[in-house]
Amino acid sequence: MQTSVLHDPRYSQSAFLTIWASPPTVSMHCKPTCPSGTTENLVTNDAYSTLRVSSEHGVARIVLDNPPVNALGTAMMRDLRTVLTDLKDDPSVRVVVFSSADPEFFIAHVDMHIGEEMDTLQELAASAPADVNVFQAIGELIRHQPQVTIVKLAGKARGGGAEFVAAADMAFGAVETAGLGQIEALMGIVPGGGGTQYLRNRVGRNRALEVILTADLFDARTAASYGWINRALPADELDEYVDRVARNIAALPAGVIEAVKHSLPADDFTAGLLRENDAWTSTFSLPSAQHLISGGLQAGAQTPAGERDLEGLMRGVEH
C-alpha cells in the first residue's frame, strides 16, 4: 500500500508555510422528537466552526461558512468529515445540498496556509481511508455518501473547491456568477484532492487536460457544456430549481434512491488516486511550488480582492 503524502519521507515541516490550530470535532444528533424526514434542526448554529447545518423533509442543507473566502482548511475538512459521517447513518436524510454563505466563493481552494498544520493533518491522515490522502478523503466521502449529494454553485470554486463540486452526484451553477477552475498548475503543482480522476470521469481526458493545464476559470455555461456540472441556470432561478430537485428526490418512494445509487455506483479510482498523490507529492515538494504559493499569498491570494482574478494574480508571480 502506498504511503499517504502526509507520511511521505520527502516531506518536512520546513516545506510548509504557517500554523494555526483547528477546533475539536463535534457530533451531530437529531432531536429525539424529530419524526423521520422532518428534522428541523440537526445542530445548533455554533456546533461547527465552518458549517451551518439544518434538515427538513428529508433534505439536509450544509452551508459552507469560512470567511473571508471559504478556503478549505483543516477545520472545514474536519467539520465535513464529521457531518457527512453522521449523516451516513441517518435514514431520515435522503438528499444533501451544499451551498455557500458567501455569494462570491463556494470554496476558493484549499487553504494555502494549510501545510504547517502538521499535527492536525496527521490526525486527519490517520483516520482517512487506506490509499487516499487527506484531501482525497473528502471527495471520496462525498462520492460514497448514501444520500444524493447536490452542489448549488453561486460563486467561484477553484482547486479543492472544484474537486468538491466534481465529487458530488449533481451540481448546478449560476450563469452570471459561478466559475470553476483547477488553479494548481499556476502554483507549480497538480490537483491533489481527486481532481484529475473526477474531472476525467466527467469531461473526458482531452478536456481534463485543457482544464488542468490552462488553469483558467470556466464559466457555468462552458462547465455545463463540458459535463462538469449538470446545468447552468440564471442566478435568480438557481435556488428555486435546486430546492425543487432536492425536494422531489427526497419525496421518492422508499428504496428508489438506494436502488438507483446501487445501479449507478461511484467509479473505483483507487489506482488513479494513488498516481495523483504521487504527482502532487513530487510537485509540491519542489522549491518552485513553495515560491509560487508564497508569492501568491504576498500578492493577495486568499483575500476577496485577490481571489476575484486569482488566475491573473498567480500569472503575475515571478517563477
ROVEX-353017 format. One line per 10 residues: number of its first residue (from 1); their letters; for each residue x, y, z of C-alpha. Coordinates in nm, 3 decimals. Layout:
N
NUM = a = X Y Z ~ ...
% end
This chain:
319
1 = mqtsvlhdpr = 0.000 0.000 0.000 ~ 0.131 0.343 -0.089 ~ 0.209 0.580 0.199 ~ -0.008 0.887 0.231 ~ 0.153 1.212 0.124 ~ 0.145 1.333 0.484 ~ 0.362 1.041 0.593 ~ 0.595 1.063 0.292 ~ 0.965 1.085 0.395 ~ 1.020 1.351 0.125
11 = ysqsafltiw = 0.817 1.592 0.339 ~ 0.932 1.803 0.632 ~ 0.756 2.075 0.826 ~ 1.001 2.333 0.690 ~ 0.846 2.287 0.344 ~ 0.522 2.448 0.455 ~ 0.405 2.798 0.526 ~ 0.226 2.873 0.855 ~ 0.049 2.710 1.150 ~ -0.289 2.762 1.310
21 = aspptvsmhc = -0.496 2.543 1.537 ~ -0.829 2.387 1.447 ~ -1.125 2.327 1.680 ~ -1.221 1.987 1.819 ~ -1.462 1.760 1.638 ~ -1.828 1.764 1.730 ~ -2.114 1.525 1.675 ~ -2.443 1.592 1.504 ~ -2.757 1.444 1.653 ~ -3.122 1.470 1.557
31 = kptcpsgtte = -3.354 1.590 1.831 ~ -3.523 1.288 1.992 ~ -3.867 1.420 1.900 ~ -3.793 1.460 1.528 ~ -4.012 1.234 1.313 ~ -3.840 1.063 1.021 ~ -3.773 1.302 0.735 ~ -3.895 1.616 0.914 ~ -3.597 1.721 1.126 ~ -3.599 2.096 1.164
41 = nlvtndayst = -3.254 2.148 1.319 ~ -2.983 1.886 1.332 ~ -2.737 2.110 1.516 ~ -2.720 2.445 1.680 ~ -2.560 2.726 1.482 ~ -2.235 2.701 1.678 ~ -2.194 2.323 1.652 ~ -1.940 2.359 1.370 ~ -1.686 2.633 1.317 ~ -1.714 2.638 0.936
51 = lrvssehgva = -2.058 2.498 0.853 ~ -2.424 2.574 0.911 ~ -2.634 2.257 0.902 ~ -3.011 2.208 0.901 ~ -3.253 1.946 0.776 ~ -3.616 1.942 0.678 ~ -3.839 1.694 0.494 ~ -3.551 1.458 0.416 ~ -3.317 1.727 0.279 ~ -3.005 1.825 0.476
61 = rivldnppvn = -2.861 2.164 0.387 ~ -2.493 2.227 0.453 ~ -2.388 2.589 0.414 ~ -2.011 2.640 0.392 ~ -1.917 2.941 0.604 ~ -1.544 3.002 0.648 ~ -1.462 3.371 0.586 ~ -1.307 3.552 0.419 ~ -1.317 3.332 0.104 ~ -1.430 2.986 0.222
71 = algtammrdl = -1.084 2.833 0.193 ~ -1.079 2.457 0.257 ~ -0.865 2.428 0.570 ~ -0.830 2.162 0.836 ~ -1.125 2.295 1.037 ~ -1.360 2.268 0.738 ~ -1.222 1.926 0.644 ~ -1.282 1.804 0.997 ~ -1.631 1.954 1.008 ~ -1.721 1.800 0.672
81 = rtvltdlkdd = -1.596 1.459 0.778 ~ -1.797 1.475 1.099 ~ -2.125 1.589 0.947 ~ -2.110 1.353 0.647 ~ -2.018 1.056 0.866 ~ -2.313 1.133 1.094 ~ -2.549 1.179 0.800 ~ -2.441 0.847 0.653 ~ -2.623 0.669 0.934 ~ -2.929 0.894 0.935
91 = psvrvvvfss = -3.214 0.727 0.740 ~ -3.430 1.040 0.772 ~ -3.196 1.231 0.537 ~ -3.220 1.136 0.171 ~ -3.060 1.437 -0.004 ~ -2.771 1.662 0.097 ~ -2.745 2.010 -0.058 ~ -2.419 2.205 -0.030 ~ -2.412 2.583 -0.075 ~ -2.205 2.877 0.045
101 = adpeffiahv = -2.271 3.161 0.286 ~ -2.053 3.376 0.060 ~ -2.217 3.455 -0.276 ~ -1.875 3.513 -0.438 ~ -1.696 3.197 -0.329 ~ -1.824 2.841 -0.290 ~ -1.482 2.711 -0.183 ~ -1.197 2.932 -0.302 ~ -0.950 2.641 -0.294 ~ -0.752 2.451 -0.031
111 = dmhigeemdt = -0.615 2.689 0.233 ~ -0.271 2.796 0.112 ~ -0.160 2.811 0.478 ~ -0.262 2.451 0.546 ~ 0.079 2.284 0.519 ~ 0.214 2.378 0.860 ~ -0.086 2.238 1.045 ~ 0.104 1.913 1.067 ~ -0.044 1.786 1.392 ~ -0.399 1.828 1.269
121 = lqelaasapa = -0.314 1.698 0.922 ~ -0.155 1.388 1.075 ~ -0.469 1.330 1.283 ~ -0.684 1.358 0.971 ~ -0.447 1.132 0.777 ~ -0.456 0.866 1.048 ~ -0.836 0.843 1.021 ~ -0.851 0.864 0.640 ~ -0.936 0.553 0.436 ~ -0.646 0.349 0.302
131 = dvnvfqaige = -0.474 0.468 -0.016 ~ -0.608 0.825 -0.014 ~ -0.453 1.144 0.121 ~ -0.641 1.386 0.348 ~ -0.763 1.595 0.054 ~ -0.882 1.297 -0.150 ~ -1.060 1.163 0.158 ~ -1.313 1.449 0.144 ~ -1.405 1.382 -0.218 ~ -1.429 1.008 -0.161
141 = lirhqpqvti = -1.656 1.060 0.136 ~ -1.886 1.277 -0.076 ~ -1.879 1.032 -0.370 ~ -1.973 0.735 -0.150 ~ -2.239 0.912 0.055 ~ -2.561 0.704 0.054 ~ -2.772 1.018 0.012 ~ -2.792 1.210 -0.315 ~ -2.543 1.497 -0.294 ~ -2.609 1.824 -0.477
151 = vklagkargg = -2.392 2.135 -0.508 ~ -2.563 2.471 -0.554 ~ -2.286 2.681 -0.711 ~ -2.348 3.055 -0.699 ~ -1.984 3.167 -0.684 ~ -1.632 3.050 -0.766 ~ -1.481 2.711 -0.689 ~ -1.116 2.658 -0.767 ~ -0.870 2.383 -0.683 ~ -1.005 2.182 -0.391
161 = gaefvaaadm = -1.337 2.364 -0.433 ~ -1.369 2.246 -0.792 ~ -1.276 1.894 -0.679 ~ -1.555 1.913 -0.420 ~ -1.807 2.012 -0.690 ~ -1.697 1.727 -0.917 ~ -1.727 1.475 -0.633 ~ -2.097 1.547 -0.577 ~ -2.368 1.350 -0.754 ~ -2.509 1.666 -0.915
171 = afgavetagl = -2.410 2.030 -0.946 ~ -2.599 2.333 -1.073 ~ -2.439 2.672 -1.136 ~ -2.547 3.034 -1.175 ~ -2.485 3.162 -1.528 ~ -2.384 3.512 -1.424 ~ -2.161 3.437 -1.124 ~ -2.046 3.075 -1.099 ~ -1.697 2.972 -1.205 ~ -1.485 2.655 -1.188
181 = gqiealmgiv = -1.112 2.617 -1.225 ~ -0.822 2.390 -1.140 ~ -0.575 2.665 -1.048 ~ -0.298 2.432 -0.925 ~ -0.070 2.449 -1.230 ~ -0.017 2.821 -1.170 ~ 0.106 2.730 -0.822 ~ 0.354 2.480 -0.963 ~ 0.157 2.175 -0.852 ~ -0.114 1.940 -0.980
191 = pggggtqylr = -0.460 1.873 -0.837 ~ -0.420 1.651 -0.532 ~ -0.772 1.606 -0.395 ~ -0.916 1.376 -0.660 ~ -0.946 1.640 -0.931 ~ -0.755 1.453 -1.200 ~ -0.980 1.149 -1.166 ~ -1.315 1.321 -1.107 ~ -1.259 1.565 -1.391 ~ -1.159 1.300 -1.644
201 = nrvgrnrale = -1.464 1.098 -1.545 ~ -1.694 1.396 -1.601 ~ -1.549 1.569 -1.907 ~ -1.309 1.323 -2.074 ~ -0.929 1.317 -2.090 ~ -0.887 1.588 -2.354 ~ -1.099 1.844 -2.170 ~ -0.948 1.744 -1.834 ~ -0.606 1.825 -1.980 ~ -0.739 2.158 -2.104
211 = viltadlfda = -0.885 2.248 -1.765 ~ -0.578 2.146 -1.565 ~ -0.304 2.279 -1.795 ~ -0.467 2.610 -1.888 ~ -0.563 2.668 -1.522 ~ -0.836 2.901 -1.649 ~ -1.161 2.986 -1.475 ~ -1.452 2.833 -1.668 ~ -1.795 2.993 -1.661 ~ -2.107 2.794 -1.575
221 = rtaasygwin = -2.231 2.763 -1.933 ~ -1.900 2.619 -2.051 ~ -1.879 2.390 -1.747 ~ -2.230 2.260 -1.822 ~ -2.149 2.207 -2.191 ~ -1.842 2.007 -2.088 ~ -2.042 1.797 -1.842 ~ -1.851 1.935 -1.542 ~ -2.181 2.045 -1.388 ~ -2.534 1.930 -1.470
231 = ralpadelde = -2.686 2.260 -1.572 ~ -2.630 2.637 -1.577 ~ -2.927 2.849 -1.474 ~ -2.995 3.222 -1.432 ~ -2.886 3.327 -1.084 ~ -3.238 3.427 -0.985 ~ -3.365 3.077 -1.070 ~ -3.088 2.873 -0.906 ~ -3.229 2.850 -0.554 ~ -3.578 2.755 -0.663
241 = yvdrvarnia = -3.454 2.496 -0.913 ~ -3.215 2.322 -0.672 ~ -3.475 2.326 -0.395 ~ -3.730 2.166 -0.627 ~ -3.487 1.896 -0.741 ~ -3.388 1.818 -0.382 ~ -3.745 1.806 -0.253 ~ -3.867 1.589 -0.540 ~ -3.586 1.338 -0.497 ~ -3.636 1.326 -0.119
251 = alpagvieav = -4.007 1.257 -0.174 ~ -3.950 0.948 -0.393 ~ -4.092 0.616 -0.270 ~ -3.883 0.424 -0.018 ~ -3.599 0.227 -0.172 ~ -3.579 0.414 -0.502 ~ -3.274 0.628 -0.420 ~ -3.088 0.329 -0.277 ~ -3.169 0.117 -0.583 ~ -3.058 0.387 -0.828
261 = khslpaddft = -2.732 0.452 -0.646 ~ -2.672 0.076 -0.631 ~ -2.727 0.054 -1.007 ~ -2.503 0.356 -1.072 ~ -2.221 0.317 -0.817 ~ -1.933 0.562 -0.787 ~ -1.638 0.451 -1.002 ~ -1.335 0.296 -0.833 ~ -1.047 0.544 -0.867 ~ -0.804 0.370 -0.631
271 = agllrendaw = -0.518 0.337 -0.879 ~ -0.574 0.683 -1.026 ~ -0.581 0.849 -0.682 ~ -0.250 0.685 -0.596 ~ -0.098 0.817 -0.919 ~ -0.240 1.161 -0.848 ~ -0.099 1.155 -0.495 ~ 0.246 1.069 -0.635 ~ 0.225 1.356 -0.882 ~ 0.105 1.604 -0.619
281 = tstfslpsaq = 0.377 1.497 -0.375 ~ 0.654 1.529 -0.633 ~ 0.545 1.878 -0.742 ~ 0.451 2.023 -0.402 ~ 0.794 1.946 -0.259 ~ 0.971 2.149 -0.530 ~ 1.113 2.490 -0.432 ~ 0.933 2.647 -0.729 ~ 0.595 2.548 -0.586 ~ 0.677 2.692 -0.246
291 = hlisgglqag = 0.799 3.013 -0.414 ~ 0.478 3.047 -0.617 ~ 0.247 2.975 -0.325 ~ 0.432 3.218 -0.100 ~ 0.439 3.479 -0.377 ~ 0.069 3.435 -0.438 ~ -0.011 3.493 -0.072 ~ 0.206 3.804 -0.066 ~ 0.026 3.933 -0.377 ~ -0.317 3.896 -0.215
301 = aqtpagerdl = -0.433 3.539 -0.263 ~ -0.693 3.433 -0.007 ~ -0.830 3.785 0.017 ~ -1.160 3.865 -0.157 ~ -0.991 4.116 -0.388 ~ -0.712 3.879 -0.483 ~ -0.943 3.583 -0.536 ~ -1.168 3.762 -0.784 ~ -0.898 3.717 -1.050 ~ -0.672 3.461 -0.892
311 = eglmrgveh = -0.555 3.338 -1.231 ~ -0.429 3.683 -1.322 ~ -0.270 3.727 -0.980 ~ -0.083 3.395 -0.998 ~ 0.034 3.458 -1.353 ~ 0.190 3.778 -1.224 ~ 0.406 3.596 -0.968 ~ 0.759 3.551 -1.100 ~ 0.871 3.189 -1.135
% end
